[in-house]
């Protein structure tokens, strides 16, 4: 199986603080956010809800997308999230962690 890469957005609630990241192991990374294993921005703001993710076949594509999303206006990010997850459901609840 080929390695996959993920661009993801986590939040602390609907219309709350957003964090955009990239990882090759989405389940592990979400677990780190939920348990605050890594000190930093997501721990400080209690960002523990996976509200959006996109999968990519290469790290280069994933990083390029992450950088693109980080330059977007907040409203564009909210529209992206709400297009696929209008209720801001925590997508990690469907993951086997």
BALOBA-1460 file (C-alpha; in Angstrom, 3 decimals):
// residues 97
<rec num="1" residu="x" x="0.000" y="0.000" z="0.000"/>
<rec num="2" residu="x" x="1.349" y="3.403" z="-0.965"/>
<rec num="3" residu="x" x="1.771" y="6.047" z="1.687"/>
<rec num="4" residu="x" x="-0.916" y="8.720" z="1.709"/>
<rec num="5" residu="x" x="-0.683" y="12.266" z="3.000"/>
<rec num="6" residu="x" x="-3.368" y="14.391" z="4.570"/>
<rec num="7" residu="x" x="-4.136" y="18.079" z="4.879"/>
<rec num="8" residu="x" x="-6.513" y="18.593" z="7.762"/>
<rec num="9" residu="x" x="-8.299" y="21.281" z="9.728"/>
<rec num="10" residu="x" x="-9.043" y="20.957" z="13.425"/>
<rec num="11" residu="x" x="-11.074" y="23.301" z="15.588"/>
<rec num="12" residu="x" x="-12.414" y="23.744" z="19.094"/>
<rec num="13" residu="x" x="-16.007" y="24.142" z="17.890"/>
<rec num="14" residu="x" x="-18.240" y="25.574" z="15.200"/>
<rec num="15" residu="x" x="-16.819" y="28.878" z="13.939"/>
<rec num="16" residu="x" x="-14.008" y="28.552" z="16.487"/>
<rec num="17" residu="x" x="-10.259" y="28.711" z="16.138"/>
<rec num="18" residu="x" x="-8.846" y="26.818" z="13.136"/>
<rec num="19" residu="x" x="-5.569" y="24.936" z="12.717"/>
<rec num="20" residu="x" x="-4.398" y="23.617" z="9.361"/>
<rec num="21" residu="x" x="-1.819" y="20.860" z="9.279"/>
<rec num="22" residu="x" x="-0.313" y="18.114" z="7.148"/>
<rec num="23" residu="x" x="0.531" y="14.536" z="8.132"/>
<rec num="24" residu="x" x="1.163" y="11.064" z="6.780"/>
<rec num="25" residu="x" x="-0.727" y="9.437" z="9.674"/>
<rec num="26" residu="x" x="-4.011" y="11.218" z="10.249"/>
<rec num="27" residu="x" x="-5.242" y="8.960" z="13.071"/>
<rec num="28" residu="x" x="-2.012" y="9.398" z="15.048"/>
<rec num="29" residu="x" x="-1.938" y="13.147" z="14.518"/>
<rec num="30" residu="x" x="-5.562" y="13.613" z="15.551"/>
<rec num="31" residu="x" x="-4.875" y="11.539" z="18.668"/>
<rec num="32" residu="x" x="-1.954" y="13.856" z="19.477"/>
<rec num="33" residu="x" x="-4.229" y="16.883" z="19.154"/>
<rec num="34" residu="x" x="-7.006" y="15.330" z="21.251"/>
<rec num="35" residu="x" x="-4.661" y="14.321" z="24.074"/>
<rec num="36" residu="x" x="-2.539" y="17.493" z="23.869"/>
<rec num="37" residu="x" x="0.640" y="15.411" z="23.524"/>
<rec num="38" residu="x" x="2.400" y="18.216" z="21.681"/>
<rec num="39" residu="x" x="2.583" y="21.613" z="23.342"/>
<rec num="40" residu="x" x="1.756" y="24.485" z="21.031"/>
<rec num="41" residu="x" x="-1.051" y="26.284" z="19.248"/>
<rec num="42" residu="x" x="-3.540" y="23.402" z="19.176"/>
<rec num="43" residu="x" x="-3.011" y="22.601" z="22.861"/>
<rec num="44" residu="x" x="-3.249" y="26.254" z="23.863"/>
<rec num="45" residu="x" x="-6.635" y="26.671" z="22.174"/>
<rec num="46" residu="x" x="-7.976" y="23.131" z="22.876"/>
<rec num="47" residu="x" x="-8.267" y="22.280" z="19.181"/>
<rec num="48" residu="x" x="-9.440" y="18.674" z="19.183"/>
<rec num="49" residu="x" x="-12.174" y="18.295" z="16.548"/>
<rec num="50" residu="x" x="-11.222" y="17.085" z="13.088"/>
<rec num="51" residu="x" x="-13.602" y="19.027" z="10.887"/>
<rec num="52" residu="x" x="-12.030" y="18.741" z="7.435"/>
<rec num="53" residu="x" x="-9.432" y="16.639" z="5.614"/>
<rec num="54" residu="x" x="-8.128" y="15.996" z="2.120"/>
<rec num="55" residu="x" x="-5.949" y="13.086" z="0.999"/>
<rec num="56" residu="x" x="-2.963" y="13.391" z="-1.370"/>
<rec num="57" residu="x" x="-0.618" y="10.839" z="-2.959"/>
<rec num="58" residu="x" x="2.549" y="12.894" z="-2.387"/>
<rec num="59" residu="x" x="3.934" y="14.988" z="0.438"/>
<rec num="60" residu="x" x="4.729" y="17.754" z="-2.048"/>
<rec num="61" residu="x" x="1.083" y="18.079" z="-3.114"/>
<rec num="62" residu="x" x="-0.098" y="17.997" z="0.506"/>
<rec num="63" residu="x" x="2.354" y="20.685" z="1.623"/>
<rec num="64" residu="x" x="1.439" y="22.881" z="-1.356"/>
<rec num="65" residu="x" x="-2.258" y="22.590" z="-0.463"/>
<rec num="66" residu="x" x="-1.569" y="23.279" z="3.231"/>
<rec num="67" residu="x" x="0.338" y="26.435" z="2.308"/>
<rec num="68" residu="x" x="-2.451" y="27.510" z="-0.032"/>
<rec num="69" residu="x" x="-5.145" y="27.062" z="2.621"/>
<rec num="70" residu="x" x="-3.099" y="28.971" z="5.180"/>
<rec num="71" residu="x" x="-3.117" y="32.018" z="2.883"/>
<rec num="72" residu="x" x="-6.898" y="31.930" z="2.432"/>
<rec num="73" residu="x" x="-9.228" y="34.386" z="4.117"/>
<rec num="74" residu="x" x="-11.072" y="32.924" z="7.096"/>
<rec num="75" residu="x" x="-14.429" y="33.121" z="5.277"/>
<rec num="76" residu="x" x="-13.097" y="30.964" z="2.437"/>
<rec num="77" residu="x" x="-11.935" y="28.350" z="4.952"/>
<rec num="78" residu="x" x="-15.344" y="28.351" z="6.632"/>
<rec num="79" residu="x" x="-17.047" y="27.887" z="3.266"/>
<rec num="80" residu="x" x="-14.706" y="24.985" z="2.424"/>
<rec num="81" residu="x" x="-15.488" y="23.271" z="5.727"/>
<rec num="82" residu="x" x="-19.225" y="23.839" z="5.508"/>
<rec num="83" residu="x" x="-19.410" y="22.556" z="1.932"/>
<rec num="84" residu="x" x="-18.642" y="19.017" z="3.165"/>
<rec num="85" residu="x" x="-19.279" y="19.273" z="6.913"/>
<rec num="86" residu="x" x="-22.034" y="21.860" z="7.528"/>
<rec num="87" residu="x" x="-22.591" y="20.799" z="11.144"/>
<rec num="88" residu="x" x="-18.886" y="20.733" z="12.005"/>
<rec num="89" residu="x" x="-19.140" y="17.059" z="12.976"/>
<rec num="90" residu="x" x="-15.936" y="15.677" z="14.524"/>
<rec num="91" residu="x" x="-14.798" y="13.393" z="11.687"/>
<rec num="92" residu="x" x="-12.375" y="11.578" z="13.991"/>
<rec num="93" residu="x" x="-15.355" y="9.853" z="15.619"/>
<rec num="94" residu="x" x="-15.568" y="7.729" z="12.453"/>
<rec num="95" residu="x" x="-11.882" y="6.781" z="12.594"/>
<rec num="96" residu="x" x="-10.477" y="3.673" z="14.209"/>
<rec num="97" residu="x" x="-7.924" y="5.146" z="16.599"/>
